[in-house]
Amino acid sequence: MLRDYIELPLPVRILCLGSLINRAGSFVLIFLTIYASEEMGFGVRFATACMGVLGLGSMVGSILGGHLADQVGRRIVMLIALIGGAMLLLLIGTMQNRWGFMAAVGLFAIVSDMYRPAAAAMIADHVDVDRRPHAFALMYISVNLGFAVAPPLGGLFAEFSFRLLFWGDAITTLLYGMIIFAVIRESLPNRTVPIKDASCPRNIAPLRQAAAHIASDTPFVLFCLSTLLIEIVFMQGMSTLPIHIRQSGFNNLQFGLLMSINGLLIFLLQLPITHWLHRFNAMSVVSAGCVLIAIGFGLCMLEGGFAFIALTIAIWTLGEILQAPFMQSIVTDMAPVELRARYLGLFGMCYALAMTIGAPVGGEVLSRFGPKVLWGGTLVIAIIAVTLYLAIHRSITRRIDTYNELSDSNLVTEASPQ
């Protein structure tokens, strides 16, 4: 099993190591709502509104990063995102005015989230079609191992000073940028050199042509819509769930321990589960993960102590483990080569839009109607997402199977939308 991951190309493994270092210091995102609502005294609604602005900026950053990564290169976009993001983290930590704070959060999201589609495209550039789930799984476990470390460590820092969170986050982000600058080379396929999974040269598609192609790709658009819905639910784990946990009487350290369950389980289970599930239909795995996310968040309607909250987190984390490596692999396999980063950028925008919508709406529902209505609503939305995934299951599966057969025969360079 480990051979599938150890034998991945060196640049992929380096990116995973850098992501581990970066995410181990990602304190600001985890504690943003607590910092804004309690430490700064801005209140719950403003804090969750800041998460919405973070999502809006992330949405812009995903689209911009995907476009630039296809046009000028993956490496330069990642460097801009990481170095610029580190500087902006230090700026956020100094802001005292609430509107200045919100603006800085939004700018940070735009800059830092340019990284995601560029990194995903670089991984796809280096890895053959049949090994992409393993590559994305290794990246995902690296990110979440970092997240397993970040909450309790951040909780410990927060007990002394919230300012330490911003400095620690900035240092690890800058360190990752230095790793990329020192050892990672550009992977963008040029106009004349054939790529790994195709026999024809790459052509750079203009923005308007790319947008028209993506808009006509109905299976991809519906896949993104389904993902948006389930991510609106999942986003509550980073926005309203921390507030709900604090309202239940747990302190910063206990909150950190609860949130570390997510990263710890991903560290323990992601590689073996991905290895085992690789033989199954990717859309079926994604749909099953969606069901577990629905159950995990829906159970939050019931009252319980530390152990019960830990159980609900474990259930939706298992759903996340099922979905994560296969969703990006599905999108990559659906995308024409010259639009790879833009497809991934638009797909990444679903996560950003989910934060933009889900965080402030979730905060408003929690404030007005209480936790039972909030978690009941997440259950309903997740059920709708499952239904949509099942509706497009056959179409996407047929398309990916056709693409893989043709790619193996070196007959075509892209799968056309249906």
Secondary structure, 3 states (H helix, E strand, C coil): CCHHHHCCCHHHHHHHHHHHHHHHCCHHHHHHHHHHHHHCCCCHHHHHHHHHHHHHHHHHHHHHHHHHHHHCCHHHHHHHHHHHHHHHHHHHCCCCCHHHHHHHHHHHHHHHCCHHHHHHHHHHHHCCHHHHHHHHHHHHHHHHHHHHHHHHHHHHHHHHCCHHHHHHHHHHHHHHHHHHHHHCCCCCCCCCCCCCCCCCCCCCCCHHHHHHHHHHCHHHHHHHHHHHHHHHHHHHHCCHHHHHHHHCCCCHHHHHHHHHHHHHHHHHHHHHHHHHHCCCCHHHHHHHHHHHHHHHHHHHHCCCCHHHHHHHHHHHHHHHHHHHHHHHHHHHHHCCHHHHHHHHHHHHHHHHHHHHHHHHHHHHHHHHHCHHHHHHHHHHHHHHHHHHHHHHHHHHHHHHHHHHHHHHCCCCCCCCCC
